[in-house]
Amino acid sequence: MRMERVEQTLERIRLEAERAPGGVLAFDGDGTLWSGDVGDDLFLALLEHGGIRPQAQEALEGLAAAHGFARGQPARELAHQLFAAFEAGRIPEKDIYEMVAWLFAGWRVDAVRDFAADVVARREVKQRIHPESRRVVEWARGQGIPCYVVSASPLAVVEAAVRALGMEPANVLACTPHTEDGTVLPRIVEPIPYAAGKVHCLRARTSQPLYAAFGDNVFDLELLAASRVPVAIRPKPRLRARAAELPSLVQLHPED
């Protein structure tokens, strides 16, 4: 990947907008707009809070059994073991991303939103925003170009996080649990915005030209490839390893 400064990327997007008015930008969230992972922040805060309700227990034990863990353990301990196994590379990322969202089963939707907003404030997500990402978002806002955030982290926490950038929570596509009468259920709306699901979810929301997409990890590759200007922001090794599959991919020069 060659390095490109923000000004160069913005000029290429501007040219795409001239060629095909009415397009959009798409961003991954964690690692792309901000450092760290707000889904992890939310999960760890839930464990600390001790707020896993009985409604999540059956789904949690089902996931644990599918990956060789014993049933009958306390929910908090089981969730912690599953997350540790994911971090060690023994459980697929998708399973854990879904788990963190449906682990709030039994909570009222409004309560999850309030809890997520508190996590974002306490974890100082506003201070973790990458300056180069902020510049792109602010430029797009000035140009009237809609920005979408396509993330596998839970919807409530991504919606809270994007407010720190002045982005529209309504333009967030993230891992979303089913609800009933305002209460979270222990299952997920499919497909989730992960890997190829990112493109599917975005296209279900808008068919407008995708001027540029921004990501940092290998599961952003399909979204990047669907854009006219694919841009890696502080790319992780797994994306670097497959960057040759997308010759037009550039890396945005990091800013302080």
Sequence and secondary structure as in RCSB ss.txt:
>XXXX:A:sequence
MRMERVEQTLERIRLEAERAPGGVLAFDGDGTLWSGDVGDDLFLALLEHGGIRPQAQEALEGLAAAHGFARGQPA
RELAHQLFAAFEAGRIPEKDIYEMVAWLFAGWRVDAVRDFAADVVARREVKQRIHPESRRVVEWARGQGIPCYVV
SASPLAVVEAAVRALGMEPANVLACTPHTEDGTVLPRIVEPIPYAAGKVHCLRARTSQPLYAAFGDNVFDLELLA
ASRVPVAIRPKPRLRARAAELPSLVQLHPED
>XXXX:A:secstr
 EEE HHHHHHHHHHHHHHSTT EEEE  BTTTBSS HHHHHHHHHHHHT   GGGHHHHHHHHHHTT  SSS H
HHHHHHHHHHHHTT S HHHHHHHHHHTTTTSBHHHHHHHHHHHHHHTTGGGGB HHHHHHHHHHHHHT  EEEE
EEEEHHHHHHHHGGGT  GGGEEEE EEEETTEEEEEE SS SSTHHHHHHHHHH  S EEEEEESSGGGHHHHH
TSSEEEEES  HHHHHHGGGSTT EEE    
